[in-house]
Amino acid sequence: NEEEYAASATCGQCVEITHAENGKQIQAQVTDRCPYEEPNLQWCFPGSHHLDLSIPAFEALEDPERGVFPINWRFVPCGETGNVTFQRHPDSNEYWFALRIRDHQHAIVDVEVQDGGSFRSLVREEWNYWTTEEVLGDGPFTVRVTDAYGNQLVENNLQLPPGQEVTGSQQFPVCN
């Protein structure tokens, strides 16, 4: 729901979902919000703790014919085995910079890009890109990413062509 999506702050985090009746359990990644608007008003209201599952996730827990069913869920490390990936928005240019961070273990709380000798924090948008209207040019870029536990990754000299996903050289630790 929108309240727990927290303007995309939980996007990319993983959740362990347990069917409250049959005990089946899966892990899934938060990719969007369950908007509090028609036709979701009965499920996605603030405080509902409702998750809008993908079809494969739903089918792993319950027969789709049943519809909504009770679940319990909690945030868990994603268990990513590869490195963090970066994607510059396809419309990014030297005057508007937007970057999406993917494949990370934990919630991301800050993304910074080095401009000259100092780092500039980017603004997290509800659509899960980090942006700035500062003139940063076309790169290469040095990007610092901070997770919810204070761990930081610094990727130097990233070539980030707009629209292309680039795999970094590091991953956050599974546990802090």
C-alpha positions in Angstrom: 0.0 0.0 0.0 1.1 3.6 -0.5 1.8 4.2 3.2 4.3 1.4 3.5 5.7 2.0 0.0 6.8 5.3 1.5 7.2 7.3 -1.8 9.4 4.5 -3.2 11.7 4.1 -0.1 10.8 0.4 0.1 11.2 -0.2 -3.7 13.8 -2.8 -4.3 13.6 -4.3 -0.9 12.6 -7.9 -0.5 9.8 -9.4 1.6 9.2 -12.8 2.9 5.5 -13.6 2.5 3.7 -16.4 4.4 0.2 -17.5 3.6 -1.5 -17.2 7.0 -3.7 -20.3 6.5 -1.7 -22.9 4.5 1.9 -21.8 5.6 3.3 -21.6 2.1 6.1 -19.1 1.9 7.9 -17.1 -0.8 10.3 -14.2 -1.1 9.5 -11.4 -3.5 10.8 -7.9 -4.3 8.9 -4.7 -3.9 8.6 -3.1 -7.3 5.7 -0.7 -7.1 2.9 0.5 -4.8 -0.6 -0.6 -4.4 -2.4 2.7 -5.0 -5.2 3.8 -2.8 -7.6 4.5 -5.6 -10.4 2.7 -7.5 -10.6 -0.3 -7.7 -8.1 -0.9 -4.8 -9.9 1.1 -2.0 -10.9 -2.0 -0.2 -7.4 -3.4 0.0 -4.8 -0.6 -0.3 -5.9 1.8 2.4 -3.3 3.1 4.8 -2.5 0.6 7.5 -3.9 -2.3 5.6 -0.4 -4.0 5.2 -1.7 -5.3 1.9 0.7 -6.4 -0.8 -0.4 -6.5 -4.4 1.4 -9.6 -5.7 2.6 -10.5 -9.2 0.8 -13.4 -10.8 3.6 -15.8 -10.3 4.0 -14.8 -6.6 0.2 -15.1 -6.1 0.1 -18.6 -7.8 3.0 -19.8 -5.6 0.9 -19.1 -2.5 -2.8 -19.7 -3.5 -5.1 -20.6 -6.4 -5.9 -17.4 -8.2 -9.6 -18.3 -8.3 -9.8 -17.7 -4.6 -8.8 -14.0 -4.7 -7.5 -12.1 -1.7 -6.2 -14.2 1.2 -4.6 -13.4 4.6 -0.8 -13.1 4.6 2.0 -12.2 7.1 5.1 -10.5 5.7 8.3 -9.0 6.8 11.3 -7.3 5.1 14.3 -9.6 4.6 17.7 -9.3 2.8 17.3 -9.9 -0.9 20.0 -12.6 -1.2 21.3 -11.0 -4.4 24.4 -12.9 -5.6 25.5 -10.4 -8.2 26.6 -6.8 -7.9 24.4 -3.7 -7.7 23.3 -2.3 -11.0 22.8 1.2 -12.2 20.5 2.6 -14.9 20.5 6.2 -16.1 17.0 7.2 -17.2 16.7 7.1 -21.0 15.8 10.9 -21.1 18.8 11.9 -18.9 21.1 14.4 -20.5 23.9 16.7 -19.3 21.3 19.1 -17.7 19.0 16.5 -16.0 20.3 13.4 -14.3 18.1 10.5 -13.1 19.6 7.2 -11.9 17.9 4.0 -10.7 19.8 1.6 -8.4 18.8 -2.1 -8.6 19.8 -5.5 -7.4 20.7 -4.4 -3.9 20.4 -6.3 -0.6 18.7 -3.6 1.6 16.8 -0.4 1.3 18.7 2.5 -0.2 18.6 5.7 1.8 21.0 7.9 -0.2 22.6 8.2 -3.6 25.2 10.8 -4.3 27.2 11.7 -7.4 30.6 13.3 -7.2 30.7 16.8 -8.8 34.1 18.2 -8.8 35.6 17.3 -5.4 32.4 16.8 -3.4 29.4 14.5 -3.5 25.9 15.8 -4.2 22.9 14.0 -2.8 20.3 13.1 -5.3 16.5 13.3 -4.6 14.5 10.1 -4.6 11.4 10.3 -6.8 8.3 8.3 -6.2 9.0 6.5 -9.5 12.2 5.1 -7.9 14.8 7.1 -9.7 17.2 9.5 -7.9 17.4 12.8 -9.7 19.1 16.2 -9.8 18.8 19.2 -12.1 22.5 20.1 -11.5 24.6 20.1 -14.5 26.7 16.9 -14.2 27.7 16.3 -17.9 27.7 12.9 -19.6 30.2 11.2 -17.3 32.0 9.1 -16.4 30.5 9.3 -12.9 31.5 8.5 -9.4 28.5 7.3 -7.5 28.1 6.7 -3.7 25.2 4.6 -2.5 24.2 4.2 1.2 21.9 1.5 2.5 19.6 1.6 5.5 22.4 0.1 7.7 24.9 2.8 6.8 27.0 0.6 4.5 28.3 2.5 1.5 29.4 1.5 -2.0 31.5 3.9 -4.1 31.7 3.1 -7.8 34.3 5.1 -9.7 34.3 6.1 -13.3 30.9 4.6 -14.2 30.1 5.0 -17.9 26.3 5.3 -17.8 24.8 5.7 -21.2 21.1 6.8 -20.9 18.7 3.8 -20.8 21.4 1.1 -20.4 21.8 -1.0 -17.3 25.4 -1.1 -16.0 26.6 -3.7 -13.4 28.8 -2.2 -10.7 31.7 -3.9 -9.0 30.3 -4.3 -5.5 27.3 -5.5 -3.4 26.2 -4.6 0.1 26.8 -7.3 2.8 23.9 -9.6 3.4 23.9 -8.9 7.1 25.1 -5.9 9.0 
